Amino acid sequence: MRTVLQRVTSARVRVDGETVGEIGAGLVALVGVAHDDGPQEIATTVRKIADLRIMSGETSVADSGGEVLVVSQFTLHADVRKGRRPSWGAAAPGAVAEPLVEGVAAGLRERGIPVATGRFGADMAVDIHGDGPVTLVVDVPA
């Protein structure tokens, strides 16, 4: 599982002009699922998102009362080493990826973190108001 975390002052996701997820200060988590990801990768990803000390004052999103916007993004597993057309072979198909991305959101909610989400498989417009900027790539397993 590959996640791009970006610290934000606010963020939202729109589908066909309708806002489907919105947060204030916190993190945007763009989550890409690989074929062999499962419950262990969900648990580790949730722990990293919740506990990394990347918020103001070297606190975590869990400690700071921040929110998380979880957005599925299969393109994080693009292979661009050859030619000009990315290969998506490393990304899990939707039927495999969707419940795992939902598992990340559910795991964060279980930790008491307010979570908003995008809409899986939709053409989403993501508005991100970066803070810092702070952007990290979290690969699990690392």
N, C-alpha and C positions, 0 to 999 in steps of 0.2 A: 504494500500500500504506500502510495506516495501522496504527501499532503504539502501544499504550499500554504503557509500561514502568513497572513498580513495583518499587522496591527492597524486598527482603523478608529477614526472618530465616529464614523457611521457607515452603513452599507445597506444596500437593498438589491433585491432581485425582482425584475419585472418579466412577465410573460404576456405577450400580446397587449402591452400597455398597462396591464394590471400588476400591482405590487403583490407578490406572493410570499415574500420574506423580507424582513427589515430589522436592523439592530441599531443600537447606539454604539457607544464606545465598547471595544472588544477586539475580536479576531474574526477575520474571514478565513475559513478553512476550505480550500479547493481540494477535493479528495478524488484521487485516481486509484482504481482497484485493478490489481493484476490477477491472473488466472488462479494462482495458488494461495491467494489471501483467504483468511478465515477468521474465526473467533479470536485467536491469539493476536492477529494484526489489529483487529478492532480494539481490543483491550489496551494494547500498547499505544496505538494512535490516540485514543481517548485520554490516556494518562499524559502523553506528551502535550496535547492541545491544552488540557486543563492545568498542568503543572509547570510548564516552561515559564521561567521568570523573565518574561519579555514585555510586561506591561510597565507603566510608569512606576518609578521607585523600586525597580527590580522585583515586582510582584508578579504573580501568575494571574491568568484570567479568573481562576477560581477564587483567589484571595482578594482580587480587586473589585469583584462584583460585576465584572464585564460580561458581555454577551458573545455568542458565537453564531455566525452565519455559515452553515454547512452547504456547500455546493458541489455536486458531482461533476467531475471533469476528467473524462477518459483520455483527453489529449495530453495529460501529463505523462502518459506512457508511450508517447510517440517516439519512433526510432527515425532519426533524421541523418544517420551516418552515411547513407548512400543516396545519391540522386537528389532530386528536388521535391519528391512527393513523400510525405511522411508515411511510415508503416504503422498501423494500429494493432499489430499482432500481439503485443504484450498486454494490451488492455482487455480486461474481462468483458464478456458480453453483458448486455443489460440485465438479463435474467439472473446472472451471478452477482453483478455489481450493485444493483439497486438495494437488495436487503443488507449488504455490507455497509453501504453509505448510510442507510437508515439506522443501522446498528451503531455507527459512530455518533449520530445525532442523539439516539436513545441513551447511549452510555454517558454522554455529556449531561443530558437532562437528569439522569440518575445521580449525578454528582451535584445537582442543584444549580447548574449553570443554565440560564435562559438561552434557548436555541431557536433560531429560525432556519428555514431551509429554502432551497430553490425547488424546482419541479423537475424530477428526474426525466431525462430524455427530451426535455423541451428546449426550444431555442430561447435562451435566457439573455436578458440584458442585465449585467451586473454593474452597479454603481458602487465604487469603492472610494472612500475618502481616507486615504492613507494617513497614518500617524507616525511620524519619525523621519523618514520611512523606515519601517522594520518589516522585513520579509525574510522568511526562512523556508527551506525545503527540508521536510522530515520524511526520510525513507525508513520504512519498517518492513522487514527486519533491517536494522542498520548494519 
